[in-house]
Amino acid sequence: MEEWQIRAAILAILSLALFPATGWTKAPAEEIARLGGELTPLGGLRAGNEAGTIPPWEGGIVTPPPGYKPGGDYPDPYADDTVLFTINSKNMAQYAGQLSAGHQAMLNAYGDFYLNVYPTRRSASAPQRIYDATRKIAATAELTEAGNGVTGAVIGIPFPIPASGLEVIWNHILRWRGNAAARYIAQAAPTRNGDYTLVKFYDEFSMQYSHEGMTEEKLNNIILYFKQKVLSPARLAGGILLVHETLDQFKEHRKAWVYNPGQRRVRRAPNVAFDNPGTASDGMRTTDQFDMFSGSPERYNWELVGKREIYVPYNSYKLHSNTLKYKDILKPLHINPEHLRYELHRVWVVEATLKKGMRHLYKRRTFYVDEDSWQILLVDQYDNRDQLWRVSEGFAINYYEVPALWTTLEVHTDLQAGRYLAIGLDNEERGYDFNIKRTPADYSPAALRREGRR
């Protein structure tokens, strides 16, 4: 057993003894002192593994590669890498220790599915101010009552040295993705024979939590504003969703409104949460699966299992490329594995189990969270029979000009239905815009009403 595995096991045991569900303790000073040294500035283990198959973190991508133009396609900085080996249904037993349950199930279910494994590139990075804020708030951040919120934190990662599964999930919710972003994306839910209708969206994010100079007082409990407008097909076009995501979900749940173009009215939307269906998703994902996980964690018990080395989607520039068409990616049963890149990375493993008396489509969920960015990369979701039901993959790239590691595509594969949902397709759309300028007033219900009537 490697040193980091021993430490993770000890940490998991200590978290049960020292961090009961009704009270939370700040990170000790001696642990915080490891940030930027033995640990990366965001809390990952800086060193590689003993086998040399995971390299040390050396800062990630800090400058765009030659030829990149803001607002355009992101050229692959690792285009010269070749496939090390391919994992398929015939040889998967050889790699079982480095495969998630979901990937094993997909390999067993689909004979034409495979994982092309490439050299591991620890490309995740963030601005220095995010590193500085992380070190600062590591000494002050705490979970609020029942763990449904965070206090003493702003801008940085609140729990770079996590002591519980809840802290890991809040790190994902509050991770760095830039100050704001606008994107045009498409969504598809192919039938078993591969037929699909594209649903196109215009999305805006304003990540208030991460804004420079932000304070808890200025936040006013709002960590993120999100707006999504349906552009097509015609039967759905014009509908707009507005979300105010909260920092303390115990104090105040997510607030949401929808504009209905047929009624020309704005209405509160309390059902935009938990296991209610995602927008135009054909029932293929729940609301809290958006961004791999979002919203309140209150319906689950969260266990920090520890760390594992597994094959995960990473540096998915090939999948993102504007040389691909949607028809090249969207195939029956699963997306085309030819365009996917998997690498061996260390991930935090968190097991979420539905609380007694709570309701959700998923009885149990296993999250695999990148140690370098706190981005959720994989999720296994189980039904009420405790059978593996859906497998979610977050195909991430480093958005150079920010810089930030974030998904370029999320895919939710339904093993029982033989279908999947792909959300975030952008190969045939214009590039992300991380330079939009917005104020909180732009995300008010009144602004939504004005926009809908234009």
Residue pairs with C-beta under 8 A, 6 or more apart in sequence:
2 49
2 50
4 45
4 307
4 346
5 306
5 307
8 306
8 307
9 306
11 163
11 304
11 306
12 304
12 305
12 306
14 163
15 163
15 164
15 304
18 25
18 163
19 25
19 163
19 164
21 146
21 147
22 146
24 142
24 143
24 147
24 164
25 142
25 163
26 138
26 139
26 140
26 141
26 142
26 152
27 138
27 139
27 141
27 159
27 160
27 161
27 163
29 139
31 161
32 135
32 138
32 139
32 161
34 161
35 41
35 43
35 134
35 135
35 138
35 160
35 161
36 131
36 135
37 46
38 45
38 46
38 47
39 45
39 46
39 160
39 161
40 46
40 57
40 371
40 372
41 126
41 130
41 131
41 134
41 135
41 160
42 124
42 126
42 130
42 131
42 134
42 157
42 160
42 372
42 373
42 374
43 134
43 157
43 159
43 160
43 161
43 162
43 171
43 371
44 57
44 346
44 371
44 372
45 57
45 346
45 371
46 56
46 57
47 56
48 54
48 55
48 56
49 309
49 346
53 120
53 309
53 344
54 120
54 122
54 309
54 344
54 345
54 346
55 120
55 121
55 122
56 122
57 122
57 124
57 372
58 122
59 125
60 122
60 123
60 124
60 125
60 372
60 398
60 403
60 405
61 77
61 123
61 125
61 398
61 400
61 403
62 125
62 403
63 400
64 400
64 401
65 75
65 77
65 400
67 75
68 74
68 75
68 400
68 401
70 401
70 431
70 434
70 435
71 430
71 431
71 432
71 433
72 322
72 431
73 320
73 321
73 322
73 431
74 317
74 320
74 397
74 399
74 400
74 431
75 317
76 315
76 317
76 318
76 321
77 123
77 315
77 317
78 118
78 119
78 121
78 315
78 317
79 317
81 118
81 119
81 121
82 118
83 116
83 117
83 118
84 117
84 118
84 119
85 117
86 114
86 115
86 116
86 117
87 95
87 99
87 107
87 114
87 115
87 117
87 311
87 342
88 107
88 113
88 114
88 115
89 107
89 108
89 110
89 111
89 113
92 99
92 104
92 107
92 108
95 311
96 104
98 308
98 309
98 310
98 311
98 344
99 107
99 310
99 311
100 310
100 312
100 366
100 368
100 378
100 380
100 391
101 366
101 380
101 388
102 366
102 378
102 379
102 380
102 388
102 391
102 392
102 413
103 115
103 311
103 378
103 391
105 388
105 391
105 415
106 113
106 334
106 391
106 413
106 415
107 113
107 114
107 115
109 415
110 333
110 334
112 337
113 333
113 334
113 337
114 337
115 311
115 337
115 340
115 342
116 337
116 338
116 340
116 341
116 342
117 311
117 342
117 343
117 344
118 315
118 341
118 342
118 343
119 343
120 314
120 343
120 344
120 345
121 314
121 315
121 343
122 345
122 372
123 314
123 315
123 398
123 405
124 370
124 372
124 373
124 375
124 398
124 405
125 398
125 403
125 404
125 405
126 176
126 373
126 403
126 404
127 176
127 402
127 403
129 155
129 212
130 155
130 156
130 157
130 176
130 210
131 156
132 156
133 154
133 155
133 156
134 156
134 157
134 160
135 156
135 160
136 156
137 152
137 153
137 154
137 155
137 156
137 157
137 158
138 156
138 158
138 159
138 160
138 161
140 152
140 153
141 150
141 151
141 152
141 153
141 158
141 159
142 150
142 151
142 152
143 149
143 150
143 151
143 164
143 166
143 167
143 170
144 150
144 151
144 248
144 250
144 251
145 250
146 250
146 298
147 164
147 166
147 297
147 298
147 302
148 248
148 249
148 250
148 296
148 297
148 298
149 246
149 247
149 248
149 249
149 250
149 251
150 158
150 170
150 174
150 247
150 248
151 216
151 247
151 248
152 158
152 216
153 174
153 216
154 209
154 214
154 215
154 216
154 219
155 209
155 210
155 211
155 212
155 214
157 171
157 174
157 175
157 176
157 374
158 167
158 170
158 171
158 174
159 167
159 168
159 170
159 171
160 171
162 168
162 171
162 304
162 348
163 304
164 302
164 304
165 302
165 303
165 304
165 305
165 350
165 351
165 352
166 297
166 302
167 304
168 302
168 304
168 348
168 350
168 367
168 369
168 374
169 293
169 297
169 302
169 350
169 352
169 367
170 297
171 369
171 374
172 292
172 293
172 367
172 369
172 374
172 375
172 376
173 223
173 293
173 294
174 209
174 223
175 373
175 374
175 375
176 210
176 373
176 404
177 205
177 207
177 210
177 402
177 404
177 406
178 205
178 207
178 210
178 399
178 402
178 404
178 406
178 434
179 206
179 207
179 210
179 211
179 212
179 434
180 204
180 205
180 206
180 207
180 434
180 435
180 436
180 437
180 438
181 203
181 204
181 205
181 207
181 432
181 433
181 434
181 436
182 202
182 203
182 204
182 205
182 432
182 433
182 436
183 202
183 203
183 426
183 429
183 432
183 433
184 200
184 201
184 202
184 203
184 231
184 426
184 429
184 430
185 200
185 201
185 203
185 423
185 424
185 425
185 426
185 429
186 198
186 199
186 200
186 201
186 326
186 425
186 426
186 428
186 429
187 198
187 199
187 200
187 201
187 280
187 281
187 421
187 422
187 423
187 424
187 425
188 196
188 197
188 198
188 199
188 326
188 330
188 421
188 422
188 425
189 196
189 281
189 282
189 284
189 419
189 420
189 421
189 422
190 196
190 330
190 331
190 332
190 419
190 420
191 332
191 419
192 332
192 333
192 417
192 418
192 419
193 332
194 330
194 331
194 332
196 330
197 233
198 232
198 233
198 326
198 425
199 230
199 232
199 233
199 236
199 280
200 230
200 231
200 232
200 429
201 228
201 229
201 230
201 231
201 279
202 228
202 229
202 231
203 226
203 227
203 228
203 229
204 225
204 226
204 227
204 228
204 436
204 438
205 224
205 225
205 226
206 224
206 225
206 226
206 438
206 440
206 442
206 443
207 223
207 224
208 214
208 219
208 222
208 223
208 224
208 225
208 440
209 219
209 223
209 224
209 247
216 247
219 247
221 246
221 247
221 248
221 251
221 252
222 244
222 245
222 246
222 247
222 440
223 245
223 246
223 247
224 243
224 244
224 245
225 242
225 243
225 244
225 245
225 438
225 440
225 442
225 443
226 241
226 242
226 243
226 245
227 240
227 241
227 242
227 243
227 443
227 448
228 240
228 241
228 279
229 238
229 239
229 240
229 241
229 451
230 236
230 237
230 238
230 239
230 240
230 279
230 280
231 237
236 280
237 261
238 259
238 261
238 452
239 258
239 259
239 260
239 261
239 279
240 258
240 259
240 448
240 451
240 452
241 256
241 257
241 258
241 269
241 272
241 279
242 256
242 257
242 258
242 259
242 443
242 445
242 448
243 254
243 255
243 256
243 272
244 254
244 255
244 256
244 443
245 254
245 294
245 295
246 252
246 253
246 254
246 255
249 295
249 296
249 297
249 298
250 298
253 270
253 273
253 296
254 272
254 273
254 295
254 296
255 268
256 268
256 269
256 270
256 272
256 273
257 266
257 267
257 268
257 269
257 445
257 448
258 266
258 267
258 269
258 272
259 265
259 266
259 448
259 449
259 451
259 452
260 267
261 452
264 452
264 453
266 445
266 448
266 449
266 452
271 287
272 287
273 287
273 288
273 295
273 296
274 286
274 287
274 288
274 295
274 296
274 299
274 360
275 286
275 287
275 288
275 359
275 360
275 361
275 362
276 286
276 287
277 283
277 285
277 286
277 287
278 284
278 285
278 286
278 287
278 289
278 290
278 421
278 423
281 421
281 423
282 421
284 412
284 414
284 419
284 420
284 421
285 390
285 392
285 412
285 421
285 423
286 360
286 361
286 362
287 294
287 295
288 294
288 295
288 296
289 379
289 392
289 412
290 423
291 407
291 410
292 367
292 375
292 376
292 377
292 379
292 392
292 394
292 407
292 410
293 367
293 376
293 379
297 352
298 358
299 354
299 355
299 358
299 359
299 360
300 352
300 353
300 354
300 355
300 358
300 360
300 365
301 352
301 353
301 354
301 355
302 350
302 351
302 352
303 350
303 351
303 352
303 353
304 348
304 349
304 350
305 349
305 350
305 351
306 348
306 349
307 346
307 347
307 348
307 349
307 371
308 346
308 347
308 349
308 368
309 344
309 345
309 346
309 347
310 344
310 345
310 347
310 368
310 378
311 342
311 343
311 344
312 342
312 343
312 345
312 347
312 368
312 370
312 377
312 378
313 340
313 341
313 342
313 377
313 378
313 393
313 394
313 395
313 396
314 341
314 342
314 343
314 345
314 370
314 377
314 396
315 341
315 343
315 396
315 397
315 398
316 340
316 341
316 395
316 396
316 397
316 408
316 409
317 341
317 397
318 339
318 340
318 341
319 329
319 339
319 340
319 341
319 395
319 408
319 409
320 395
320 397
320 408
320 409
320 426
320 427
321 339
321 427
322 427
322 428
323 427
324 339
324 427
325 427
325 428
326 425
326 427
326 428
328 336
328 339
329 335
329 336
329 339
329 422
329 425
329 427
330 336
330 422
333 418
333 419
333 420
334 411
334 413
334 420
335 411
335 420
335 422
340 395
345 370
345 371
345 372
345 377
346 371
347 368
347 369
347 370
347 371
347 377
347 378
348 367
348 368
348 369
348 371
349 366
349 367
349 368
349 369
350 366
350 367
350 369
351 364
351 365
351 366
351 367
352 364
352 365
352 366
352 367
353 363
353 364
354 360
354 362
354 363
354 364
361 383
362 381
362 382
362 383
362 389
362 390
363 382
363 383
363 384
363 385
363 386
364 381
364 382
364 386
365 379
365 380
365 381
365 382
366 379
366 380
367 376
367 378
367 379
368 376
368 377
368 378
368 379
369 375
369 376
369 377
370 376
370 377
370 396
370 405
372 405
373 396
373 404
373 405
375 394
375 396
375 405
375 406
375 407
376 394
377 393
377 394
377 396
378 391
378 392
378 393
378 394
379 391
379 392
380 388
380 391
381 388
381 389
381 390
381 391
381 392
382 388
382 389
383 389
383 416
387 416
388 415
389 414
389 415
389 416
390 412
390 413
390 414
390 415
391 412
391 413
391 415
392 410
392 411
392 412
392 413
393 410
393 411
393 413
394 407
394 410
395 407
395 408
395 409
395 410
395 411
396 405
396 406
396 407
396 408
397 405
397 406
397 408
398 404
398 405
399 405
399 406
399 432
399 434
401 434
402 434
407 424
408 424
408 426
409 422
409 423
409 424
409 425
409 426
410 422
410 423
410 424
411 420
411 421
411 422
411 423
412 420
412 421
412 423
413 419
413 420
414 420
414 421
426 432
441 447
